[in-house]
Amino acid sequence: MLGMTEPQVWTLIGVFAAGMFGTMTLMSTMLLRSMQNGFEGMRAEFGSGIESARTDIRALHGRIDHLDRDVNAISRHLFGIDRG
């Protein structure tokens, strides 16, 4: 083995193992952060979508209220009914 002594071989094994563990730690940390950022973005987008839907529903309720008022006015006018 290129004339290396046993302590040198074990030192190389230790350095290689430390490098592999360091690389695995770095990659797992980066993956975890990336996933957290993605989930936070999805939460924010989903939350804004829900808020947009709520705004649309409120607007729809307003239109239905106006439509109900208009239909009542037309029915009172056509049929001479006063619904008080």
PyMOL commands that place a pseudoatom at each C-alpha (Angstrom):
pseudoatom trace, name=CA, resn=MET, resi=1, chain=A, elem=C, hetatm=0, pos=[0.000, 0.000, 0.000]
pseudoatom trace, name=CA, resn=LEU, resi=2, chain=A, elem=C, hetatm=0, pos=[2.505, 2.605, -1.136]
pseudoatom trace, name=CA, resn=GLY, resi=3, chain=A, elem=C, hetatm=0, pos=[4.670, 1.906, 1.869]
pseudoatom trace, name=CA, resn=MET, resi=4, chain=A, elem=C, hetatm=0, pos=[2.263, 3.419, 4.399]
pseudoatom trace, name=CA, resn=THR, resi=5, chain=A, elem=C, hetatm=0, pos=[2.399, 2.382, 8.014]
pseudoatom trace, name=CA, resn=GLU, resi=6, chain=A, elem=C, hetatm=0, pos=[-0.650, 1.131, 9.875]
pseudoatom trace, name=CA, resn=PRO, resi=7, chain=A, elem=C, hetatm=0, pos=[-1.165, 4.424, 11.803]
pseudoatom trace, name=CA, resn=GLN, resi=8, chain=A, elem=C, hetatm=0, pos=[-1.074, 6.321, 8.514]
pseudoatom trace, name=CA, resn=VAL, resi=9, chain=A, elem=C, hetatm=0, pos=[-3.737, 4.017, 7.040]
pseudoatom trace, name=CA, resn=TRP, resi=10, chain=A, elem=C, hetatm=0, pos=[-5.973, 4.475, 10.080]
pseudoatom trace, name=CA, resn=THR, resi=11, chain=A, elem=C, hetatm=0, pos=[-5.438, 8.239, 9.892]
pseudoatom trace, name=CA, resn=LEU, resi=12, chain=A, elem=C, hetatm=0, pos=[-6.528, 8.227, 6.233]
pseudoatom trace, name=CA, resn=ILE, resi=13, chain=A, elem=C, hetatm=0, pos=[-9.572, 6.111, 7.108]
pseudoatom trace, name=CA, resn=GLY, resi=14, chain=A, elem=C, hetatm=0, pos=[-10.473, 8.588, 9.883]
pseudoatom trace, name=CA, resn=VAL, resi=15, chain=A, elem=C, hetatm=0, pos=[-10.020, 11.610, 7.601]
pseudoatom trace, name=CA, resn=PHE, resi=16, chain=A, elem=C, hetatm=0, pos=[-12.122, 9.968, 4.895]
pseudoatom trace, name=CA, resn=ALA, resi=17, chain=A, elem=C, hetatm=0, pos=[-14.857, 9.029, 7.398]
pseudoatom trace, name=CA, resn=ALA, resi=18, chain=A, elem=C, hetatm=0, pos=[-14.885, 12.556, 8.875]
pseudoatom trace, name=CA, resn=GLY, resi=19, chain=A, elem=C, hetatm=0, pos=[-15.146, 14.032, 5.387]
pseudoatom trace, name=CA, resn=MET, resi=20, chain=A, elem=C, hetatm=0, pos=[-18.047, 11.730, 4.505]
pseudoatom trace, name=CA, resn=PHE, resi=21, chain=A, elem=C, hetatm=0, pos=[-19.923, 12.519, 7.731]
pseudoatom trace, name=CA, resn=GLY, resi=22, chain=A, elem=C, hetatm=0, pos=[-19.326, 16.248, 7.204]
pseudoatom trace, name=CA, resn=THR, resi=23, chain=A, elem=C, hetatm=0, pos=[-20.635, 16.037, 3.654]
pseudoatom trace, name=CA, resn=MET, resi=24, chain=A, elem=C, hetatm=0, pos=[-23.700, 14.078, 4.756]
pseudoatom trace, name=CA, resn=THR, resi=25, chain=A, elem=C, hetatm=0, pos=[-24.391, 16.622, 7.524]
pseudoatom trace, name=CA, resn=LEU, resi=26, chain=A, elem=C, hetatm=0, pos=[-24.069, 19.540, 5.120]
pseudoatom trace, name=CA, resn=MET, resi=27, chain=A, elem=C, hetatm=0, pos=[-26.330, 17.937, 2.521]
pseudoatom trace, name=CA, resn=SER, resi=28, chain=A, elem=C, hetatm=0, pos=[-29.010, 16.961, 5.047]
pseudoatom trace, name=CA, resn=THR, resi=29, chain=A, elem=C, hetatm=0, pos=[-28.977, 20.470, 6.564]
pseudoatom trace, name=CA, resn=MET, resi=30, chain=A, elem=C, hetatm=0, pos=[-29.305, 22.070, 3.138]
pseudoatom trace, name=CA, resn=LEU, resi=31, chain=A, elem=C, hetatm=0, pos=[-32.133, 19.703, 2.196]
pseudoatom trace, name=CA, resn=LEU, resi=32, chain=A, elem=C, hetatm=0, pos=[-33.977, 20.398, 5.449]
pseudoatom trace, name=CA, resn=ARG, resi=33, chain=A, elem=C, hetatm=0, pos=[-33.704, 24.172, 5.017]
pseudoatom trace, name=CA, resn=SER, resi=34, chain=A, elem=C, hetatm=0, pos=[-34.845, 23.932, 1.428]
pseudoatom trace, name=CA, resn=MET, resi=35, chain=A, elem=C, hetatm=0, pos=[-37.883, 21.881, 2.439]
pseudoatom trace, name=CA, resn=GLN, resi=36, chain=A, elem=C, hetatm=0, pos=[-38.744, 24.308, 5.248]
pseudoatom trace, name=CA, resn=ASN, resi=37, chain=A, elem=C, hetatm=0, pos=[-38.550, 27.277, 2.878]
pseudoatom trace, name=CA, resn=GLY, resi=38, chain=A, elem=C, hetatm=0, pos=[-40.736, 25.452, 0.374]
pseudoatom trace, name=CA, resn=PHE, resi=39, chain=A, elem=C, hetatm=0, pos=[-43.342, 24.622, 3.011]
pseudoatom trace, name=CA, resn=GLU, resi=40, chain=A, elem=C, hetatm=0, pos=[-43.343, 28.213, 4.290]
pseudoatom trace, name=CA, resn=GLY, resi=41, chain=A, elem=C, hetatm=0, pos=[-43.885, 29.452, 0.742]
pseudoatom trace, name=CA, resn=MET, resi=42, chain=A, elem=C, hetatm=0, pos=[-46.731, 27.003, 0.228]
pseudoatom trace, name=CA, resn=ARG, resi=43, chain=A, elem=C, hetatm=0, pos=[-48.317, 28.082, 3.533]
pseudoatom trace, name=CA, resn=ALA, resi=44, chain=A, elem=C, hetatm=0, pos=[-48.104, 31.741, 2.548]
pseudoatom trace, name=CA, resn=GLU, resi=45, chain=A, elem=C, hetatm=0, pos=[-49.523, 31.087, -0.918]
pseudoatom trace, name=CA, resn=PHE, resi=46, chain=A, elem=C, hetatm=0, pos=[-52.295, 28.879, 0.436]
pseudoatom trace, name=CA, resn=GLY, resi=47, chain=A, elem=C, hetatm=0, pos=[-53.146, 31.472, 3.094]
pseudoatom trace, name=CA, resn=SER, resi=48, chain=A, elem=C, hetatm=0, pos=[-53.360, 34.260, 0.532]
pseudoatom trace, name=CA, resn=GLY, resi=49, chain=A, elem=C, hetatm=0, pos=[-55.558, 32.041, -1.645]
pseudoatom trace, name=CA, resn=ILE, resi=50, chain=A, elem=C, hetatm=0, pos=[-57.923, 31.446, 1.241]
pseudoatom trace, name=CA, resn=GLU, resi=51, chain=A, elem=C, hetatm=0, pos=[-58.040, 35.166, 2.020]
pseudoatom trace, name=CA, resn=SER, resi=52, chain=A, elem=C, hetatm=0, pos=[-58.761, 35.886, -1.641]
pseudoatom trace, name=CA, resn=ALA, resi=53, chain=A, elem=C, hetatm=0, pos=[-61.599, 33.348, -1.582]
pseudoatom trace, name=CA, resn=ARG, resi=54, chain=A, elem=C, hetatm=0, pos=[-63.015, 34.978, 1.559]
pseudoatom trace, name=CA, resn=THR, resi=55, chain=A, elem=C, hetatm=0, pos=[-62.950, 38.368, -0.130]
pseudoatom trace, name=CA, resn=ASP, resi=56, chain=A, elem=C, hetatm=0, pos=[-64.730, 36.932, -3.168]
pseudoatom trace, name=CA, resn=ILE, resi=57, chain=A, elem=C, hetatm=0, pos=[-67.362, 35.289, -0.969]
pseudoatom trace, name=CA, resn=ARG, resi=58, chain=A, elem=C, hetatm=0, pos=[-67.984, 38.574, 0.878]
pseudoatom trace, name=CA, resn=ALA, resi=59, chain=A, elem=C, hetatm=0, pos=[-68.424, 40.341, -2.461]
pseudoatom trace, name=CA, resn=LEU, resi=60, chain=A, elem=C, hetatm=0, pos=[-70.804, 37.600, -3.602]
pseudoatom trace, name=CA, resn=HIS, resi=61, chain=A, elem=C, hetatm=0, pos=[-72.844, 37.975, -0.410]
pseudoatom trace, name=CA, resn=GLY, resi=62, chain=A, elem=C, hetatm=0, pos=[-73.098, 41.695, -1.093]
pseudoatom trace, name=CA, resn=ARG, resi=63, chain=A, elem=C, hetatm=0, pos=[-74.316, 41.059, -4.634]
pseudoatom trace, name=CA, resn=ILE, resi=64, chain=A, elem=C, hetatm=0, pos=[-76.871, 38.512, -3.408]
pseudoatom trace, name=CA, resn=ASP, resi=65, chain=A, elem=C, hetatm=0, pos=[-78.159, 41.015, -0.840]
pseudoatom trace, name=CA, resn=HIS, resi=66, chain=A, elem=C, hetatm=0, pos=[-78.567, 43.647, -3.568]
pseudoatom trace, name=CA, resn=LEU, resi=67, chain=A, elem=C, hetatm=0, pos=[-80.223, 41.111, -5.864]
pseudoatom trace, name=CA, resn=ASP, resi=68, chain=A, elem=C, hetatm=0, pos=[-82.634, 40.101, -3.089]
pseudoatom trace, name=CA, resn=ARG, resi=69, chain=A, elem=C, hetatm=0, pos=[-83.514, 43.746, -2.478]
pseudoatom trace, name=CA, resn=ASP, resi=70, chain=A, elem=C, hetatm=0, pos=[-84.066, 44.354, -6.186]
pseudoatom trace, name=CA, resn=VAL, resi=71, chain=A, elem=C, hetatm=0, pos=[-86.246, 41.229, -6.596]
pseudoatom trace, name=CA, resn=ASN, resi=72, chain=A, elem=C, hetatm=0, pos=[-88.337, 42.296, -3.601]
pseudoatom trace, name=CA, resn=ALA, resi=73, chain=A, elem=C, hetatm=0, pos=[-88.762, 45.788, -5.067]
pseudoatom trace, name=CA, resn=ILE, resi=74, chain=A, elem=C, hetatm=0, pos=[-89.800, 44.350, -8.451]
pseudoatom trace, name=CA, resn=SER, resi=75, chain=A, elem=C, hetatm=0, pos=[-92.289, 41.938, -6.849]
pseudoatom trace, name=CA, resn=ARG, resi=76, chain=A, elem=C, hetatm=0, pos=[-93.796, 44.767, -4.758]
pseudoatom trace, name=CA, resn=HIS, resi=77, chain=A, elem=C, hetatm=0, pos=[-94.066, 46.910, -7.868]
pseudoatom trace, name=CA, resn=LEU, resi=78, chain=A, elem=C, hetatm=0, pos=[-95.559, 44.196, -10.097]
pseudoatom trace, name=CA, resn=PHE, resi=79, chain=A, elem=C, hetatm=0, pos=[-97.899, 42.565, -7.619]
pseudoatom trace, name=CA, resn=GLY, resi=80, chain=A, elem=C, hetatm=0, pos=[-98.639, 45.516, -5.362]
pseudoatom trace, name=CA, resn=ILE, resi=81, chain=A, elem=C, hetatm=0, pos=[-97.465, 43.564, -2.335]
pseudoatom trace, name=CA, resn=ASP, resi=82, chain=A, elem=C, hetatm=0, pos=[-95.921, 45.427, 0.540]
pseudoatom trace, name=CA, resn=ARG, resi=83, chain=A, elem=C, hetatm=0, pos=[-93.645, 43.088, 2.473]
pseudoatom trace, name=CA, resn=GLY, resi=84, chain=A, elem=C, hetatm=0, pos=[-92.949, 45.681, 5.110]
for i in range(1, 84): cmd.bond("trace and resi %d" % i, "trace and resi %d" % (i + 1))
show_as sticks, trace
zoom trace
